């Protein structure tokens, strides 16, 4: 009898048991979604995270404590790998960062595969969701899993289905976001598709194989990275031409076809967009190709962090100060608005560069308590007033809603003479800012003096 044959009936009868390895921004929401219908074992090596989850307290912003309590009968968090041994489906949702050479770091994927291989049985199924380069499932995952003595596609199933989690997005969740699935053969694709269809009401698209599914995820994010790089480069140009890039993009957005708006910023963050160009570039070199356009996009987006530092230096120079002599307030530690996710946040590099210039740095973020950098941990002030007191310059790196409601008159009185605002996310109206008495600078806006 086909060892995989029974899995389809287990899905139909909701008797399948699911293991999710990695309970972070991807794994925990997925585990909760499955736990609404199946028994789920959530595995993570972080003991503190398991303790917190065991008390029905969430460890990420995207999953509420109430959501955990609703599935507590079906969801068991653990750091005991033996508890996943009897799970029918083992889903890998671990981080895939870059190493110091900006090459893929697959340590966590490999560790998860070794752990699964030690606890793998005939008739079980392994799915990788972690973002990675095309070929990872075939070239890295399967060889490790087959050390179990079983044969992929015969004794156990394998598929790749890229995660599509968007932290902070309450409109699109796992259940209403279409899924892409590619297995190592037709049967594996069909089984994995059936599993995801049981929890997703937005549809599941089957693709030819794992490489196609892996490439789909890479393309989704490189599309965004490349377009952000394009508008960042235009911002750099338009700053010299007295053209406001934000107005240009908004005007171009009125065209009902052929244009999609992207906006400049201080760099890109998160678990995918900053990394995927380098993942694909790594794989391209392995097959003897150079992807110059994509690599250049990564370089432009990376440069925006340095550009922010240059704007700060230019602004301070205009009032006869230097970065070294100044107190700089940095507002926004997460990588995008209204979330606590600091993965690959541009703020990290910007702070490190300012520290190299001997600036005094104060930070504030309503969602993040502290940010770790190469120069130590920067703890968030408790409020806006505290961070702005005696500051020469305030740099807005994230457009949190709270920042849009700041009392500019009151804040001006807290800062030193000739206060400077560097607005990297177009939060404020520059005419209003200058009327209040600030010197105003922003990405994609005229930099020579006040507007």
C-alpha positions in Angstrom: 0.0 0.0 0.0 1.2 3.5 -0.8 2.6 5.0 2.5 1.2 8.4 1.6 -2.2 7.2 0.6 -3.8 7.5 4.1 -2.9 11.2 4.4 -5.7 12.4 2.2 -8.3 10.6 4.3 -6.8 12.0 7.5 -7.2 15.5 6.1 -10.8 14.9 5.1 -11.6 13.4 8.5 -9.6 16.2 10.4 -7.6 13.5 12.1 -4.2 14.6 10.7 -1.7 15.8 13.3 0.4 18.8 12.4 3.8 19.9 13.6 5.0 23.4 13.0 8.7 24.0 13.6 9.6 27.6 14.4 7.0 29.7 16.3 7.8 33.2 15.1 6.0 35.6 12.8 5.3 32.9 10.3 5.0 29.7 12.3 2.8 30.8 15.1 0.0 32.3 13.0 0.1 29.1 10.8 0.0 26.8 13.9 -3.0 28.7 15.3 -4.8 28.5 11.9 -4.3 24.8 11.7 -5.2 24.3 15.4 -8.7 25.6 14.6 -9.3 22.2 12.9 -6.4 19.9 13.8 -4.2 18.8 16.7 -1.0 20.8 16.4 2.4 20.5 18.0 4.3 23.8 17.9 8.1 23.2 18.2 10.7 25.9 19.0 14.1 25.7 20.6 13.5 28.9 22.5 12.5 27.7 26.0 11.2 31.1 27.1 9.0 31.3 24.1 7.6 27.9 24.9 7.0 28.9 28.5 5.1 32.0 27.4 3.0 30.2 24.9 2.2 27.5 27.4 0.6 30.1 29.5 -1.6 31.1 26.5 0.3 34.3 26.1 1.4 35.3 22.6 5.0 36.1 21.7 4.2 38.1 18.6 2.0 41.0 17.8 0.2 39.1 14.9 -1.4 36.5 17.2 -3.5 37.7 20.2 -3.7 36.0 23.6 -7.4 35.4 22.9 -6.6 33.6 19.6 -4.3 31.3 21.5 -6.9 30.6 24.2 -9.5 29.6 21.5 -7.2 26.8 20.3 -5.6 25.8 23.5 -7.2 22.3 23.4 -5.6 21.6 20.0 -2.3 23.5 20.3 0.7 22.2 22.3 3.9 24.3 22.3 7.1 22.3 23.1 10.8 22.2 22.8 10.8 18.4 23.0 11.5 17.1 19.5 10.1 13.7 20.3 6.7 15.1 20.5 6.7 15.7 16.7 7.5 12.0 15.9 3.8 11.0 15.4 2.8 14.1 13.5 1.6 13.4 10.0 2.7 16.7 8.6 5.8 18.5 9.7 6.0 22.1 8.5 9.2 24.1 8.7 8.9 27.9 9.4 12.3 28.9 10.6 14.3 32.0 9.7 16.5 32.2 6.6 18.8 35.2 7.2 22.0 36.3 5.4 25.5 35.7 6.7 28.2 38.4 7.0 28.9 37.9 3.2 25.3 38.5 2.4 24.9 34.9 1.3 22.1 32.6 2.4 22.3 31.3 6.0 20.4 28.0 6.0 21.6 26.8 9.4 18.1 26.9 10.9 16.6 25.1 7.9 19.2 22.4 8.2 18.8 22.1 11.9 15.1 21.7 11.5 15.6 19.0 8.8 18.0 17.1 11.0 15.5 17.2 13.9 12.7 16.0 11.6 14.9 13.2 10.1 15.5 11.9 13.6 11.8 11.7 14.1 10.5 10.7 10.7 8.3 7.8 9.9 6.9 6.2 6.7 3.8 7.9 5.5 4.6 11.3 6.9 4.9 14.6 5.0 7.4 17.5 5.2 6.7 21.0 4.0 9.1 23.9 3.9 7.6 27.4 4.1 10.8 29.4 4.9 11.7 31.9 2.2 14.7 30.7 0.2 16.4 30.4 -3.2 15.0 28.0 -5.9 16.5 24.5 -5.4 16.7 24.6 -1.6 14.1 21.8 -1.1 15.7 19.5 -3.7 19.3 20.2 -2.9 19.3 20.9 0.9 16.2 19.6 2.5 15.6 16.3 0.9 19.2 15.0 1.2 19.1 15.6 5.0 15.6 14.1 5.4 16.7 11.0 3.5 19.4 10.3 6.1 16.5 8.8 7.9 16.7 5.8 5.6 13.4 6.7 3.9 13.0 7.8 0.2 11.4 11.2 -0.5 8.3 10.9 -2.7 7.9 7.2 -1.9 8.2 6.7 1.9 7.4 10.3 2.8 6.1 13.4 1.1 7.8 16.7 0.4 6.5 20.0 -0.8 7.3 23.7 -0.7 4.7 26.3 0.0 6.0 29.9 0.6 4.7 31.8 3.5 2.8 35.0 2.7 2.6 36.6 6.1 2.5 40.4 6.2 3.1 41.5 9.8 0.6 44.1 10.9 -1.8 43.5 8.1 -5.2 42.8 9.5 -7.0 42.7 6.2 -5.1 39.7 4.7 -4.4 36.8 7.0 -3.5 33.1 6.4 -7.1 32.1 5.8 -7.9 34.7 3.1 -4.6 34.9 1.3 -4.1 32.5 -1.7 -1.5 29.9 -1.2 1.1 28.5 -3.7 2.1 24.8 -3.5 4.7 22.8 -5.3 5.6 19.2 -4.5 8.4 16.9 -5.6 5.9 14.9 -7.6 2.2 15.1 -8.6 1.0 13.1 -5.6 2.9 15.3 -3.1 1.5 18.5 -4.7 -2.0 17.1 -4.5 -1.7 16.1 -0.8 -0.1 19.4 0.3 -2.8 21.3 -1.7 -5.5 19.4 0.0 -4.0 20.2 3.4 -3.9 23.9 2.8 -7.3 24.0 1.2 -8.7 22.7 4.5 -7.8 26.0 6.3 -7.6 28.6 3.4 -10.7 29.9 1.8 -8.9 32.1 -0.8 -7.7 29.2 -3.0 -4.5 27.2 -3.5 -2.5 27.4 -6.7 -0.6 24.3 -7.7 2.7 24.8 -9.5 4.9 22.3 -11.3 7.4 21.6 -8.6 9.2 22.9 -5.5 11.6 25.1 -7.5 8.7 26.9 -9.2 7.1 27.5 -5.8 10.4 28.8 -4.3 10.9 31.0 -7.3 7.4 32.4 -6.9 8.2 33.7 -3.4 11.5 35.2 -4.6 9.8 37.0 -7.5 7.0 38.4 -5.3 9.6 40.1 -3.0 12.1 41.1 -5.7 9.3 42.8 -7.5 8.8 45.0 -4.5 12.5 45.5 -3.8 13.3 46.5 -7.4 10.4 49.0 -7.6 11.3 50.5 -4.2 14.9 50.9 -5.4 13.7 52.6 -8.5 11.7 55.2 -6.6 14.6 55.6 -4.1 16.9 56.4 -7.0 14.4 58.9 -8.4 14.2 60.4 -4.9 17.9 61.0 -4.9 17.7 62.6 -8.3 14.7 64.8 -7.6 16.3 66.1 -4.4 18.8 67.9 -6.7 16.1 69.1 -9.0 13.7 70.7 -6.5 11.0 68.1 -7.3 9.0 66.4 -4.6 9.0 62.6 -5.3 6.0 62.1 -3.0 3.9 64.5 -5.1 5.1 62.9 -8.3 4.2 59.4 -7.2 0.8 60.5 -6.0 0.1 62.3 -9.3 1.2 59.3 -11.3 -1.0 57.1 -9.2 -4.1 58.8 -10.7 -3.5 56.8 -13.9 -5.9 53.9 -13.7 -3.7 51.5 -15.6 0.0 50.7 -16.2 1.3 52.2 -12.9 1.6 50.9 -9.3 2.7 53.3 -6.6 5.9 52.7 -4.6 7.4 55.2 -2.2 10.9 56.0 -1.0 12.3 55.5 2.5 15.3 55.1 4.7 15.9 51.5 3.5 13.8 48.3 3.6 13.4 45.8 6.4 11.5 42.7 7.3 12.1 39.0 6.8 12.0 38.9 3.0 12.3 42.0 0.9 15.9 43.0 2.0 17.1 39.4 1.7 15.6 37.9 -1.4 17.7 39.8 -4.0 20.8 38.4 -2.4 19.3 34.9 -2.2 18.6 34.9 -5.9 21.9 36.5 -6.7 23.7 33.7 -4.8 21.8 31.0 -6.8 22.4 32.9 -10.1 26.1 32.8 -9.5 25.9 29.1 -8.9 24.5 28.6 -12.3 26.9 31.0 -14.0 24.6 34.0 -14.3 24.9 37.6 -13.1 21.6 39.4 -12.2 22.9 42.9 -12.3 19.6 44.8 -12.1 18.5 42.9 -9.0 21.9 43.2 -7.3 21.9 47.0 -8.1 18.4 47.2 -6.5 19.8 45.8 -3.3 22.7 48.3 -3.3 20.4 51.3 -3.8 18.1 50.3 -1.0 21.1 49.7 1.3 22.5 53.1 0.4 19.4 54.9 1.6 20.5 54.2 5.2 23.7 56.2 4.5 21.7 58.8 2.7 19.6 59.4 5.9 22.8 60.0 7.8 24.0 62.4 5.1 20.8 64.4 5.4 21.2 64.6 9.1 24.7 65.9 8.7 23.7 68.4 6.0 20.8 69.7 8.2 23.0 70.2 11.2 25.7 71.9 9.2 23.1 74.4 8.1 22.8 75.6 11.7 26.6 75.4 12.3 26.5 72.2 14.2 28.1 68.8 13.6 26.7 65.3 14.2 29.4 64.9 16.9 28.2 68.0 18.8 24.5 67.1 18.6 21.8 65.1 20.3 19.7 63.2 17.8 16.3 61.7 18.5 15.5 58.7 16.4 11.8 57.9 16.2 10.8 54.5 14.9 12.7 51.3 15.6 10.5 48.7 13.7 10.9 48.1 10.0 7.4 49.4 9.2 4.5 51.2 10.9 2.4 50.1 13.8 4.2 46.8 14.4 6.9 45.6 16.8 8.9 43.7 14.2 12.5 44.9 14.1 14.0 42.3 11.7 16.4 43.9 9.3 15.1 47.3 10.4 17.0 50.2 8.6 17.1 52.0 12.0 19.9 49.6 13.2 22.4 50.6 10.6 21.4 54.3 10.8 22.0 54.4 14.5 25.3 52.5 14.1 26.5 55.1 11.6 25.5 58.0 13.8 27.3 56.5 16.8 30.5 56.2 14.7 30.2 60.0 14.3 30.1 60.4 18.1 26.5 61.6 18.2 24.4 61.3 21.3 21.4 59.1 20.4 18.0 58.8 22.0 15.3 56.5 20.6 11.6 56.1 20.9 9.1 53.6 19.4 5.6 53.0 20.9 5.8 49.3 19.9 9.4 48.4 20.6 11.1 48.5 24.0 14.7 48.2 22.8 16.9 47.8 19.7 20.1 45.8 19.7 22.9 47.2 17.5 26.7 46.6 17.2 27.1 49.5 19.5 24.9 48.1 22.2 21.3 48.1 23.2 19.3 51.3 22.8 16.2 51.3 25.1 13.2 53.2 24.0 12.2 56.3 25.9 8.8 56.1 27.4 7.2 58.9 25.3 7.7 61.5 22.6 8.4 64.3 25.1 11.2 62.4 26.8 13.0 61.6 23.6 12.7 65.1 22.2 13.9 66.9 25.3 17.2 68.8 24.5 17.4 67.2 21.1 18.9 69.1 18.2 17.5 66.9 15.5 14.6 64.4 15.3 14.7 61.7 12.6 11.4 60.0 11.8 12.2 56.6 10.3 8.8 55.0 10.6 5.4 56.5 10.0 3.6 55.1 13.1 0.2 56.5 13.5 1.2 58.0 16.9 3.8 60.2 15.2 1.2 61.8 12.9 -0.6 63.2 15.9 2.4 64.8 17.6 1.9 68.4 18.9 4.6 70.2 16.9 4.3 73.4 18.9 4.8 71.6 22.2 7.7 69.5 20.9 9.5 72.6 19.5 9.7 74.0 23.1 11.4 70.8 24.3 14.1 70.8 21.6 17.2 73.0 21.4 17.3 76.2 19.3 16.9 75.8 15.6 15.2 72.4 15.9 15.5 70.1 12.8 13.1 67.5 11.6 14.3 64.8 9.1 11.1 63.2 7.8 12.0 59.9 6.0 8.3 58.8 5.5 6.5 62.0 4.4 4.6 62.2 7.7 4.4 66.0 7.9 3.3 68.8 5.6 6.6 70.7 5.1 4.9 74.1 4.8 3.2 73.7 8.2 6.4 72.4 9.8 8.4 75.4 8.7 5.7 77.8 9.9 5.9 76.3 13.3 9.6 77.1 13.3 11.4 73.9 12.4 14.0 73.4 9.8 12.5 70.6 7.7 14.3 68.0 5.5 13.0 64.8 4.0 13.9 62.0 1.6 12.9 63.0 -2.0 12.6 66.7 -1.2 14.8 69.7 -1.7 17.8 69.4 0.7 19.5 72.8 0.2 18.2 74.7 3.2 14.6 75.1 4.2 11.8 74.4 1.7 
